[in-house]
Amino acid sequence: MINREKLRTGLRLLLVVATISLVVIGVSGWTKSSTQSNKKTIIRPPTMVKEPVAITIKHRGQQIKPNEEFDGDVDWLNNVTLKLTNVSDKTITYVAIHLVFPETATATDASTGLHQIELGVHPDVPSKRAPIILRPGDSMEVSLDSRYANIKYLVERRVPIAKISTVTVRPQTAIFDDGTMFFAGELYHRDPNIPHRWVPIQSKQNVVDKEFSRNDVVEFSEVRVKTRQVDLGQGFNDENEWVKNVALKITNKSAKPITYLTIGLDFPETAATGNIMEYQLVLGQLPGTRYPQADRPLLIAPGDSLDIPLVEHYPKIKAFILNRQQPSDIHKMDLAARFVVFADRTGWSAGNFYKPDPNDANHYINIGDKPQP
């Protein structure tokens, strides 16, 4: 005969066990989903010039490969260390490293956040930094933890730090003990007639290049200067105001029609007088925005291309450059697709796809590196 009191006790135990199991399952499910977006990437852009500084990267003490994903938490940048090695044949007394955050670009401002790490003393800029003497073959480590507060402040003027999964790292400037300077891929020396002016050691050719990017939806499929085609990254000769003679062809690599596109024209040599200047070409109309739009409608079907002669935009580009430098001082232009919106109103930026925020037509929500069906 069944003891009813024992039966009640047994049922209570089963219910408690079942409840605990549900809690464990719920917590485990949440934990698993929260780790799905923990992939991070530190980009070292390819270069055709020999840089004087080699950069090795560690995260939590473990060396990682540039341009490859690794696991990191929300504050992953706080645990990054850069090892800088002098691979030139001269002693370095000043070096500047640029950290660029492509995911800080937004639908209304496609410029990207830049944090500069300076080591040593620039001879033209008074500073309280300690001097450095980095001899050929010597190395020094730079931990981002002491700079993390400034980096976080920079990023969160645009987006939460938790949304940052990618950073580009590149050596921008190195000054040597013989009075020469590496800057943006070129070597300089002092102008004997104007002591504070730096001039190229060799005559410069002009270069149109493309910033490193991933998971692209558009391709810079052709660059022409006047009537001749030039290769990305290859030098060519032209007049002082050569930018007006450049024509770009972009091709839609995605499976959706493109209706809005911003392209960044970066002029890295302007970093000599501040942050790198970027002029933004805006093509098409941003759907649903409350801001006025003067640009013509755009439609680039999958596989189709669009020609963009810069001569049509050059008066504004020239005026933009003249804020800081002469057009004749510009010899390099880097191209980057900053923000793309498709006909279904989803978007793309810096390798990730976005969907429109239902509560704010000027805001887009990151949905990861796979497009929304």
BALOBA-1460 file (C-alpha; in Angstrom, 3 decimals):
// residues 373
<rec num="1" residu="m" x="0.000" y="0.000" z="0.000"/>
<rec num="2" residu="i" x="1.354" y="3.460" z="-0.999"/>
<rec num="3" residu="n" x="2.208" y="5.856" z="1.875"/>
<rec num="4" residu="r" x="0.486" y="9.145" z="0.907"/>
<rec num="5" residu="e" x="2.846" y="11.289" z="3.025"/>
<rec num="6" residu="k" x="5.917" y="9.796" z="1.330"/>
<rec num="7" residu="l" x="4.268" y="10.336" z="-2.068"/>
<rec num="8" residu="r" x="3.678" y="14.035" z="-1.292"/>
<rec num="9" residu="t" x="7.311" y="14.427" z="-0.155"/>
<rec num="10" residu="g" x="8.570" y="12.741" z="-3.306"/>
<rec num="11" residu="l" x="6.483" y="14.987" z="-5.537"/>
<rec num="12" residu="r" x="7.779" y="18.091" z="-3.722"/>
<rec num="13" residu="l" x="11.388" y="16.956" z="-4.320"/>
<rec num="14" residu="l" x="10.672" y="16.338" z="-8.010"/>
<rec num="15" residu="l" x="9.202" y="19.826" z="-8.351"/>
<rec num="16" residu="v" x="12.237" y="21.409" z="-6.636"/>
<rec num="17" residu="v" x="14.647" y="19.468" z="-8.889"/>
<rec num="18" residu="a" x="12.634" y="20.435" z="-11.978"/>
<rec num="19" residu="t" x="12.652" y="24.112" z="-10.954"/>
<rec num="20" residu="i" x="16.427" y="24.063" z="-10.363"/>
<rec num="21" residu="s" x="16.910" y="22.385" z="-13.768"/>
<rec num="22" residu="l" x="14.889" y="25.111" z="-15.469"/>
<rec num="23" residu="v" x="16.981" y="27.810" z="-13.771"/>
<rec num="24" residu="v" x="20.225" y="26.101" z="-14.837"/>
<rec num="25" residu="i" x="18.977" y="25.719" z="-18.415"/>
<rec num="26" residu="g" x="17.887" y="29.361" z="-18.511"/>
<rec num="27" residu="v" x="21.185" y="30.658" z="-17.158"/>
<rec num="28" residu="s" x="23.214" y="28.418" z="-19.481"/>
<rec num="29" residu="g" x="21.196" y="29.551" z="-22.487"/>
<rec num="30" residu="w" x="21.790" y="33.236" z="-21.652"/>
<rec num="31" residu="t" x="25.495" y="32.672" z="-21.097"/>
<rec num="32" residu="k" x="25.909" y="30.944" z="-24.440"/>
<rec num="33" residu="s" x="24.125" y="33.674" z="-26.396"/>
<rec num="34" residu="s" x="26.168" y="36.412" z="-24.721"/>
<rec num="35" residu="t" x="29.449" y="34.920" z="-25.996"/>
<rec num="36" residu="q" x="28.409" y="34.765" z="-29.630"/>
<rec num="37" residu="s" x="29.470" y="38.373" z="-30.316"/>
<rec num="38" residu="n" x="32.868" y="38.191" z="-28.590"/>
<rec num="39" residu="k" x="34.952" y="37.938" z="-31.769"/>
<rec num="40" residu="k" x="37.484" y="40.773" z="-32.064"/>
<rec num="41" residu="t" x="39.950" y="41.760" z="-34.789"/>
<rec num="42" residu="i" x="43.061" y="43.952" z="-34.773"/>
<rec num="43" residu="i" x="43.808" y="45.057" z="-38.315"/>
<rec num="44" residu="r" x="47.293" y="45.751" z="-39.619"/>
<rec num="45" residu="p" x="46.744" y="47.238" z="-43.086"/>
<rec num="46" residu="p" x="48.926" y="45.883" z="-45.901"/>
<rec num="47" residu="t" x="51.550" y="48.336" z="-47.095"/>
<rec num="48" residu="m" x="53.886" y="48.554" z="-50.059"/>
<rec num="49" residu="v" x="56.494" y="50.579" z="-48.154"/>
<rec num="50" residu="k" x="58.952" y="49.377" z="-45.547"/>
<rec num="51" residu="e" x="57.787" y="50.749" z="-42.232"/>
<rec num="52" residu="p" x="60.492" y="51.501" z="-39.642"/>
<rec num="53" residu="v" x="58.452" y="50.006" z="-36.794"/>
<rec num="54" residu="a" x="57.155" y="46.430" z="-36.627"/>
<rec num="55" residu="i" x="54.163" y="45.867" z="-34.335"/>
<rec num="56" residu="t" x="53.501" y="42.628" z="-32.437"/>
<rec num="57" residu="i" x="50.162" y="42.334" z="-30.625"/>
<rec num="58" residu="k" x="49.240" y="40.525" z="-27.406"/>
<rec num="59" residu="h" x="45.842" y="40.107" z="-25.752"/>
<rec num="60" residu="r" x="45.868" y="38.981" z="-22.131"/>
<rec num="61" residu="g" x="49.519" y="38.059" z="-22.564"/>
<rec num="62" residu="q" x="48.898" y="35.800" z="-25.571"/>
<rec num="63" residu="q" x="50.245" y="36.782" z="-28.967"/>
<rec num="64" residu="i" x="47.544" y="37.125" z="-31.608"/>
<rec num="65" residu="k" x="47.712" y="37.302" z="-35.370"/>
<rec num="66" residu="p" x="46.667" y="40.577" z="-36.992"/>
<rec num="67" residu="n" x="43.628" y="40.487" z="-39.300"/>
<rec num="68" residu="e" x="42.375" y="37.277" z="-37.641"/>
<rec num="69" residu="e" x="39.529" y="36.970" z="-35.126"/>
<rec num="70" residu="f" x="40.080" y="36.141" z="-31.456"/>
<rec num="71" residu="d" x="37.869" y="36.055" z="-28.360"/>
<rec num="72" residu="g" x="37.596" y="39.114" z="-26.128"/>
<rec num="73" residu="d" x="35.196" y="40.609" z="-23.604"/>
<rec num="74" residu="v" x="33.571" y="44.059" z="-23.497"/>
<rec num="75" residu="d" x="36.754" y="45.738" z="-22.199"/>
<rec num="76" residu="w" x="39.076" y="43.766" z="-24.479"/>
<rec num="77" residu="l" x="41.036" y="46.854" z="-25.526"/>
<rec num="78" residu="n" x="42.079" y="47.286" z="-21.893"/>
<rec num="79" residu="n" x="44.007" y="43.994" z="-22.179"/>
<rec num="80" residu="v" x="45.905" y="44.722" z="-25.418"/>
<rec num="81" residu="t" x="49.665" y="45.270" z="-25.466"/>
<rec num="82" residu="l" x="51.624" y="46.458" z="-28.498"/>
<rec num="83" residu="k" x="55.299" y="45.564" z="-28.879"/>
<rec num="84" residu="l" x="57.116" y="48.070" z="-31.103"/>
<rec num="85" residu="t" x="60.393" y="46.963" z="-32.689"/>
<rec num="86" residu="n" x="62.738" y="49.266" z="-34.592"/>
<rec num="87" residu="v" x="63.364" y="47.429" z="-37.877"/>
<rec num="88" residu="s" x="65.159" y="50.379" z="-39.516"/>
<rec num="89" residu="d" x="68.908" y="51.048" z="-39.561"/>
<rec num="90" residu="k" x="68.547" y="54.311" z="-37.575"/>
<rec num="91" residu="t" x="67.814" y="55.158" z="-33.951"/>
<rec num="92" residu="i" x="64.228" y="56.354" z="-33.381"/>
<rec num="93" residu="t" x="63.625" y="59.233" z="-30.948"/>
<rec num="94" residu="y" x="59.901" y="59.755" z="-31.536"/>
<rec num="95" residu="v" x="57.127" y="57.491" z="-32.790"/>
<rec num="96" residu="a" x="53.365" y="57.947" z="-33.275"/>
<rec num="97" residu="i" x="51.013" y="54.973" z="-33.623"/>
<rec num="98" residu="h" x="47.446" y="55.460" z="-34.873"/>
<rec num="99" residu="l" x="44.506" y="53.427" z="-33.569"/>
<rec num="100" residu="v" x="41.470" y="53.816" z="-35.833"/>
<rec num="101" residu="f" x="37.987" y="52.591" z="-34.827"/>
<rec num="102" residu="p" x="35.927" y="52.022" z="-38.020"/>
<rec num="103" residu="e" x="32.778" y="51.108" z="-36.086"/>
<rec num="104" residu="t" x="32.491" y="54.661" z="-34.750"/>
<rec num="105" residu="a" x="31.184" y="55.699" z="-38.180"/>
<rec num="106" residu="t" x="27.430" y="56.385" z="-38.126"/>
<rec num="107" residu="a" x="24.709" y="57.039" z="-40.680"/>
<rec num="108" residu="t" x="24.924" y="60.786" z="-40.058"/>
<rec num="109" residu="d" x="28.722" y="61.064" z="-39.608"/>
<rec num="110" residu="a" x="30.893" y="58.563" z="-41.454"/>
<rec num="111" residu="s" x="34.195" y="59.844" z="-40.039"/>
<rec num="112" residu="t" x="36.012" y="57.395" z="-37.765"/>
<rec num="113" residu="g" x="37.527" y="57.843" z="-34.318"/>
<rec num="114" residu="l" x="41.338" y="58.032" z="-34.116"/>
<rec num="115" residu="h" x="43.492" y="57.708" z="-31.003"/>
<rec num="116" residu="q" x="47.176" y="58.583" z="-31.319"/>
<rec num="117" residu="i" x="49.865" y="56.977" z="-29.167"/>
<rec num="118" residu="e" x="52.950" y="59.195" z="-28.962"/>
<rec num="119" residu="l" x="56.272" y="58.043" z="-27.523"/>
<rec num="120" residu="g" x="59.273" y="60.303" z="-27.159"/>
<rec num="121" residu="v" x="59.428" y="63.998" z="-27.947"/>
<rec num="122" residu="h" x="58.629" y="65.516" z="-31.335"/>
<rec num="123" residu="p" x="61.298" y="68.173" z="-32.005"/>
<rec num="124" residu="d" x="58.696" y="70.669" z="-33.257"/>
<rec num="125" residu="v" x="56.133" y="70.170" z="-30.485"/>
<rec num="126" residu="p" x="56.936" y="70.952" z="-26.823"/>
<rec num="127" residu="s" x="55.976" y="68.044" z="-24.586"/>
<rec num="128" residu="k" x="56.418" y="66.694" z="-21.056"/>
<rec num="129" residu="r" x="56.738" y="63.111" z="-22.358"/>
<rec num="130" residu="a" x="59.916" y="61.240" z="-21.496"/>
<rec num="131" residu="p" x="62.472" y="60.987" z="-24.336"/>
<rec num="132" residu="i" x="63.078" y="57.621" z="-25.983"/>
<rec num="133" residu="i" x="66.116" y="56.097" z="-27.680"/>
<rec num="134" residu="l" x="64.984" y="53.080" z="-29.687"/>
<rec num="135" residu="r" x="68.060" y="51.676" z="-31.396"/>
<rec num="136" residu="p" x="67.902" y="49.352" z="-34.428"/>
<rec num="137" residu="g" x="66.593" y="45.971" z="-33.276"/>
<rec num="138" residu="d" x="65.411" y="47.278" z="-29.900"/>
<rec num="139" residu="s" x="61.801" y="46.934" z="-28.734"/>
<rec num="140" residu="m" x="59.428" y="48.564" z="-26.280"/>
<rec num="141" residu="e" x="55.956" y="47.597" z="-25.100"/>
<rec num="142" residu="v" x="52.902" y="49.831" z="-24.912"/>
<rec num="143" residu="s" x="49.944" y="48.641" z="-22.839"/>
<rec num="144" residu="l" x="46.563" y="50.140" z="-23.680"/>
<rec num="145" residu="d" x="45.315" y="49.862" z="-20.099"/>
<rec num="146" residu="s" x="46.802" y="53.241" z="-19.139"/>
<rec num="147" residu="r" x="45.161" y="54.802" z="-22.225"/>
<rec num="148" residu="y" x="41.856" y="52.979" z="-22.000"/>
<rec num="149" residu="a" x="39.953" y="55.807" z="-20.307"/>
<rec num="150" residu="n" x="40.832" y="58.192" z="-23.154"/>
<rec num="151" residu="i" x="40.024" y="55.560" z="-25.784"/>
<rec num="152" residu="k" x="36.666" y="54.825" z="-24.166"/>
<rec num="153" residu="y" x="35.829" y="58.537" z="-24.003"/>
<rec num="154" residu="l" x="36.696" y="58.943" z="-27.702"/>
<rec num="155" residu="v" x="34.601" y="55.948" z="-28.789"/>
<rec num="156" residu="e" x="31.583" y="56.637" z="-26.607"/>
<rec num="157" residu="r" x="31.103" y="60.086" z="-28.104"/>
<rec num="158" residu="r" x="29.595" y="58.028" z="-30.952"/>
<rec num="159" residu="v" x="28.838" y="54.440" z="-29.872"/>
<rec num="160" residu="p" x="29.034" y="52.336" z="-26.688"/>
<rec num="161" residu="i" x="32.469" y="50.760" z="-26.189"/>
<rec num="162" residu="a" x="30.747" y="47.343" z="-26.128"/>
<rec num="163" residu="k" x="30.025" y="47.713" z="-29.857"/>
<rec num="164" residu="i" x="33.717" y="47.935" z="-30.771"/>
<rec num="165" residu="s" x="35.045" y="44.689" z="-32.209"/>
<rec num="166" residu="t" x="37.676" y="46.039" z="-34.615"/>
<rec num="167" residu="v" x="40.619" y="48.431" z="-34.426"/>
<rec num="168" residu="t" x="43.185" y="49.307" z="-37.084"/>
<rec num="169" residu="v" x="46.773" y="49.808" z="-35.886"/>
<rec num="170" residu="r" x="49.469" y="51.481" z="-37.977"/>
<rec num="171" residu="p" x="52.735" y="53.377" z="-37.403"/>
<rec num="172" residu="q" x="52.177" y="56.915" z="-38.687"/>
<rec num="173" residu="t" x="55.354" y="58.795" z="-37.793"/>
<rec num="174" residu="a" x="58.926" y="57.994" z="-36.748"/>
<rec num="175" residu="i" x="61.653" y="60.602" z="-36.270"/>
<rec num="176" residu="f" x="65.265" y="59.459" z="-36.367"/>
<rec num="177" residu="d" x="68.344" y="60.766" z="-34.581"/>
<rec num="178" residu="d" x="69.855" y="61.960" z="-37.896"/>
<rec num="179" residu="g" x="67.051" y="64.528" z="-38.287"/>
<rec num="180" residu="t" x="65.031" y="62.619" z="-40.912"/>
<rec num="181" residu="m" x="61.422" y="61.521" z="-40.543"/>
<rec num="182" residu="f" x="59.186" y="58.684" z="-41.757"/>
<rec num="183" residu="f" x="55.654" y="59.943" z="-42.213"/>
<rec num="184" residu="a" x="52.661" y="58.272" z="-43.910"/>
<rec num="185" residu="g" x="54.903" y="55.982" z="-45.950"/>
<rec num="186" residu="e" x="57.450" y="58.617" z="-47.057"/>
<rec num="187" residu="l" x="60.849" y="59.866" z="-45.873"/>
<rec num="188" residu="y" x="61.408" y="63.576" z="-45.152"/>
<rec num="189" residu="h" x="64.198" y="65.923" z="-44.140"/>
<rec num="190" residu="r" x="64.280" y="69.532" z="-42.960"/>
<rec num="191" residu="d" x="63.902" y="72.314" z="-45.490"/>
<rec num="192" residu="p" x="67.247" y="74.186" z="-45.160"/>
<rec num="193" residu="n" x="65.477" y="77.485" z="-45.813"/>
<rec num="194" residu="i" x="62.479" y="76.932" z="-43.508"/>
<rec num="195" residu="p" x="63.636" y="74.993" z="-40.417"/>
<rec num="196" residu="h" x="60.172" y="73.884" z="-39.281"/>
<rec num="197" residu="r" x="59.159" y="72.616" z="-42.714"/>
<rec num="198" residu="w" x="59.678" y="68.987" z="-43.715"/>
<rec num="199" residu="v" x="60.188" y="68.151" z="-47.397"/>
<rec num="200" residu="p" x="60.287" y="64.768" z="-49.151"/>
<rec num="201" residu="i" x="63.736" y="63.282" z="-49.614"/>
<rec num="202" residu="q" x="62.690" y="61.996" z="-53.021"/>
<rec num="203" residu="s" x="60.209" y="63.479" z="-55.461"/>
<rec num="204" residu="k" x="56.800" y="61.992" z="-54.828"/>
<rec num="205" residu="q" x="54.469" y="60.212" z="-57.139"/>
<rec num="206" residu="n" x="50.746" y="60.333" z="-56.531"/>
<rec num="207" residu="v" x="48.974" y="57.267" z="-55.153"/>
<rec num="208" residu="v" x="45.336" y="56.208" z="-54.863"/>
<rec num="209" residu="d" x="44.928" y="53.322" z="-52.431"/>
<rec num="210" residu="k" x="42.184" y="51.538" z="-50.508"/>
<rec num="211" residu="e" x="41.919" y="51.230" z="-46.751"/>
<rec num="212" residu="f" x="41.939" y="47.669" z="-45.402"/>
<rec num="213" residu="s" x="38.408" y="46.413" z="-44.843"/>
<rec num="214" residu="r" x="36.525" y="43.156" z="-44.399"/>
<rec num="215" residu="n" x="33.256" y="41.653" z="-45.526"/>
<rec num="216" residu="d" x="32.916" y="44.308" z="-48.235"/>
<rec num="217" residu="v" x="29.655" y="44.889" z="-50.120"/>
<rec num="218" residu="v" x="31.140" y="47.347" z="-52.623"/>
<rec num="219" residu="e" x="34.382" y="47.170" z="-54.580"/>
<rec num="220" residu="f" x="36.544" y="49.946" z="-55.991"/>
<rec num="221" residu="s" x="36.773" y="48.105" z="-59.280"/>
<rec num="222" residu="e" x="38.586" y="50.744" z="-61.325"/>
<rec num="223" residu="v" x="40.559" y="53.960" z="-60.867"/>
<rec num="224" residu="r" x="41.315" y="56.220" z="-63.811"/>
<rec num="225" residu="v" x="43.439" y="59.355" z="-64.014"/>
<rec num="226" residu="k" x="42.399" y="61.334" z="-67.055"/>
<rec num="227" residu="t" x="42.296" y="58.640" z="-69.748"/>
<rec num="228" residu="r" x="44.597" y="56.031" z="-68.199"/>
<rec num="229" residu="q" x="43.776" y="53.300" z="-65.701"/>
<rec num="230" residu="v" x="45.986" y="53.082" z="-62.598"/>
<rec num="231" residu="d" x="46.336" y="50.291" z="-60.061"/>
<rec num="232" residu="l" x="45.496" y="50.821" z="-56.408"/>
<rec num="233" residu="g" x="48.676" y="51.453" z="-54.440"/>
<rec num="234" residu="q" x="50.814" y="52.162" z="-57.526"/>
<rec num="235" residu="g" x="52.446" y="55.557" z="-58.059"/>
<rec num="236" residu="f" x="51.770" y="57.784" z="-61.063"/>
<rec num="237" residu="n" x="52.742" y="61.270" z="-62.203"/>
<rec num="238" residu="d" x="50.287" y="64.073" z="-62.837"/>
<rec num="239" residu="e" x="49.772" y="67.794" z="-62.218"/>
<rec num="240" residu="n" x="49.698" y="69.397" z="-58.756"/>
<rec num="241" residu="e" x="45.898" y="69.287" z="-58.464"/>
<rec num="242" residu="w" x="45.752" y="65.685" z="-59.619"/>
<rec num="243" residu="v" x="42.746" y="64.723" z="-57.459"/>
<rec num="244" residu="k" x="40.363" y="66.444" z="-59.889"/>
<rec num="245" residu="n" x="41.554" y="64.093" z="-62.656"/>
<rec num="246" residu="v" x="40.623" y="60.916" z="-60.760"/>
<rec num="247" residu="a" x="37.512" y="58.902" z="-61.657"/>
<rec num="248" residu="l" x="36.358" y="55.971" z="-59.534"/>
<rec num="249" residu="k" x="34.242" y="52.996" z="-60.490"/>
<rec num="250" residu="i" x="32.448" y="51.162" z="-57.678"/>
<rec num="251" residu="t" x="30.693" y="47.807" z="-58.079"/>
<rec num="252" residu="n" x="27.881" y="46.391" z="-55.932"/>
<rec num="253" residu="k" x="29.136" y="43.002" z="-54.653"/>
<rec num="254" residu="s" x="26.058" y="42.344" z="-52.521"/>
<rec num="255" residu="a" x="22.791" y="40.559" z="-53.355"/>
<rec num="256" residu="k" x="20.692" y="43.688" z="-52.742"/>
<rec num="257" residu="p" x="20.284" y="46.976" z="-54.638"/>
<rec num="258" residu="i" x="22.132" y="49.918" z="-53.050"/>
<rec num="259" residu="t" x="20.237" y="53.198" z="-52.612"/>
<rec num="260" residu="y" x="22.619" y="55.201" z="-50.398"/>
<rec num="261" residu="l" x="26.398" y="55.250" z="-50.068"/>
<rec num="262" residu="t" x="29.071" y="57.341" z="-48.364"/>
<rec num="263" residu="i" x="32.691" y="57.101" z="-49.508"/>
<rec num="264" residu="g" x="35.589" y="58.454" z="-47.479"/>
<rec num="265" residu="l" x="38.463" y="60.141" z="-49.302"/>
<rec num="266" residu="d" x="41.308" y="60.158" z="-46.768"/>
<rec num="267" residu="f" x="44.380" y="62.360" z="-47.204"/>
<rec num="268" residu="p" x="46.958" y="60.821" z="-44.824"/>
<rec num="269" residu="e" x="49.553" y="63.567" z="-45.333"/>
<rec num="270" residu="t" x="47.255" y="66.010" z="-43.532"/>
<rec num="271" residu="a" x="48.146" y="64.218" z="-40.290"/>
<rec num="272" residu="a" x="51.206" y="66.504" z="-40.241"/>
<rec num="273" residu="t" x="48.891" y="69.309" z="-39.055"/>
<rec num="274" residu="g" x="46.357" y="67.344" z="-36.970"/>
<rec num="275" residu="n" x="44.033" y="64.388" z="-37.467"/>
<rec num="276" residu="i" x="43.849" y="62.857" z="-40.930"/>
<rec num="277" residu="m" x="41.360" y="64.819" z="-43.022"/>
<rec num="278" residu="e" x="38.600" y="62.823" z="-44.692"/>
<rec num="279" residu="y" x="36.250" y="64.249" z="-47.298"/>
<rec num="280" residu="q" x="32.990" y="62.320" z="-47.594"/>
<rec num="281" residu="l" x="31.199" y="61.731" z="-50.856"/>
<rec num="282" residu="v" x="27.470" y="61.240" z="-50.246"/>
<rec num="283" residu="l" x="25.562" y="59.410" z="-52.974"/>
<rec num="284" residu="g" x="21.812" y="58.748" z="-52.915"/>
<rec num="285" residu="q" x="19.283" y="59.526" z="-50.221"/>
<rec num="286" residu="l" x="19.132" y="58.136" z="-46.685"/>
<rec num="287" residu="p" x="15.639" y="56.671" z="-46.255"/>
<rec num="288" residu="g" x="13.436" y="58.000" z="-43.467"/>
<rec num="289" residu="t" x="15.859" y="60.675" z="-42.249"/>
<rec num="290" residu="r" x="14.495" y="63.886" z="-40.796"/>
<rec num="291" residu="y" x="17.433" y="65.845" z="-42.214"/>
<rec num="292" residu="p" x="17.103" y="67.632" z="-45.587"/>
<rec num="293" residu="q" x="18.767" y="65.871" z="-48.531"/>
<rec num="294" residu="a" x="20.028" y="67.504" z="-51.687"/>
<rec num="295" residu="d" x="21.524" y="64.460" z="-53.393"/>
<rec num="296" residu="r" x="19.933" y="62.669" z="-56.325"/>
<rec num="297" residu="p" x="18.312" y="59.251" z="-55.804"/>
<rec num="298" residu="l" x="20.634" y="56.287" z="-56.343"/>
<rec num="299" residu="l" x="20.090" y="52.678" z="-57.404"/>
<rec num="300" residu="i" x="22.984" y="50.261" z="-58.001"/>
<rec num="301" residu="a" x="21.669" y="46.769" z="-58.722"/>
<rec num="302" residu="p" x="23.682" y="43.707" z="-57.614"/>
<rec num="303" residu="g" x="26.675" y="43.321" z="-59.936"/>
<rec num="304" residu="d" x="26.208" y="46.789" z="-61.464"/>
<rec num="305" residu="s" x="28.760" y="49.593" z="-61.282"/>
<rec num="306" residu="l" x="28.722" y="53.366" z="-60.878"/>
<rec num="307" residu="d" x="31.280" y="55.830" z="-62.277"/>
<rec num="308" residu="i" x="32.240" y="58.734" z="-60.006"/>
<rec num="309" residu="p" x="34.350" y="61.480" z="-61.666"/>
<rec num="310" residu="l" x="35.863" y="63.525" z="-58.845"/>
<rec num="311" residu="v" x="36.015" y="66.625" z="-61.036"/>
<rec num="312" residu="e" x="32.305" y="67.126" z="-60.204"/>
<rec num="313" residu="h" x="33.155" y="67.283" z="-56.498"/>
<rec num="314" residu="y" x="36.577" y="68.922" z="-56.735"/>
<rec num="315" residu="p" x="35.653" y="72.534" z="-55.832"/>
<rec num="316" residu="k" x="34.384" y="71.318" z="-52.446"/>
<rec num="317" residu="i" x="37.277" y="68.846" z="-52.029"/>
<rec num="318" residu="k" x="39.806" y="71.599" z="-52.748"/>
<rec num="319" residu="a" x="38.166" y="74.020" z="-50.316"/>
<rec num="320" residu="f" x="38.186" y="71.248" z="-47.696"/>
<rec num="321" residu="i" x="41.924" y="70.550" z="-48.157"/>
<rec num="322" residu="l" x="42.759" y="74.267" z="-48.078"/>
<rec num="323" residu="n" x="41.538" y="74.422" z="-44.480"/>
<rec num="324" residu="r" x="44.886" y="72.897" z="-43.526"/>
<rec num="325" residu="q" x="47.166" y="72.349" z="-46.537"/>
<rec num="326" residu="q" x="47.814" y="73.213" z="-50.163"/>
<rec num="327" residu="p" x="46.517" y="70.753" z="-52.798"/>
<rec num="328" residu="s" x="50.090" y="70.583" z="-54.180"/>
<rec num="329" residu="d" x="51.173" y="68.990" z="-50.846"/>
<rec num="330" residu="i" x="48.727" y="66.105" z="-51.336"/>
<rec num="331" residu="h" x="50.187" y="63.004" z="-52.982"/>
<rec num="332" residu="k" x="48.108" y="60.185" z="-51.501"/>
<rec num="333" residu="m" x="44.377" y="59.488" z="-51.282"/>
<rec num="334" residu="d" x="42.925" y="56.443" z="-49.512"/>
<rec num="335" residu="l" x="39.448" y="55.174" z="-50.410"/>
<rec num="336" residu="a" x="36.954" y="53.636" z="-47.993"/>
<rec num="337" residu="a" x="33.272" y="52.708" z="-48.229"/>
<rec num="338" residu="r" x="31.906" y="54.075" z="-44.956"/>
<rec num="339" residu="f" x="28.157" y="53.442" z="-44.927"/>
<rec num="340" residu="v" x="25.835" y="51.611" z="-47.334"/>
<rec num="341" residu="v" x="22.039" y="51.392" z="-47.274"/>
<rec num="342" residu="f" x="20.165" y="48.833" z="-49.364"/>
<rec num="343" residu="a" x="16.727" y="49.043" z="-50.970"/>
<rec num="344" residu="d" x="15.213" y="47.063" z="-48.064"/>
<rec num="345" residu="r" x="16.555" y="49.820" z="-45.721"/>
<rec num="346" residu="t" x="19.133" y="47.557" z="-44.055"/>
<rec num="347" residu="g" x="22.684" y="48.855" z="-43.963"/>
<rec num="348" residu="w" x="26.378" y="47.974" z="-43.868"/>
<rec num="349" residu="s" x="29.408" y="49.617" z="-42.266"/>
<rec num="350" residu="a" x="32.921" y="48.456" z="-41.298"/>
<rec num="351" residu="g" x="32.176" y="44.805" z="-42.123"/>
<rec num="352" residu="n" x="28.919" y="44.584" z="-40.150"/>
<rec num="353" residu="f" x="25.286" y="44.719" z="-41.228"/>
<rec num="354" residu="y" x="22.624" y="46.925" z="-39.679"/>
<rec num="355" residu="k" x="18.848" y="47.193" z="-39.455"/>
<rec num="356" residu="p" x="16.915" y="50.451" z="-38.978"/>
<rec num="357" residu="d" x="15.981" y="51.387" z="-35.429"/>
<rec num="358" residu="p" x="12.143" y="51.379" z="-35.332"/>
<rec num="359" residu="n" x="12.248" y="54.244" z="-32.819"/>
<rec num="360" residu="d" x="14.745" y="56.496" z="-34.642"/>
<rec num="361" residu="a" x="14.992" y="56.708" z="-38.424"/>
<rec num="362" residu="n" x="18.501" y="58.195" z="-38.156"/>
<rec num="363" residu="h" x="19.846" y="55.301" z="-36.077"/>
<rec num="364" residu="y" x="20.794" y="51.779" z="-37.180"/>
<rec num="365" residu="i" x="21.218" y="48.650" z="-35.032"/>
<rec num="366" residu="n" x="24.212" y="46.334" z="-35.546"/>
<rec num="367" residu="i" x="23.073" y="42.799" z="-36.413"/>
<rec num="368" residu="g" x="26.520" y="41.241" z="-36.962"/>
<rec num="369" residu="d" x="28.510" y="40.187" z="-40.000"/>
<rec num="370" residu="k" x="25.657" y="38.374" z="-41.776"/>
<rec num="371" residu="p" x="23.034" y="40.293" z="-43.805"/>
<rec num="372" residu="q" x="19.376" y="40.236" z="-42.796"/>
<rec num="373" residu="p" x="17.414" y="37.998" z="-45.203"/>
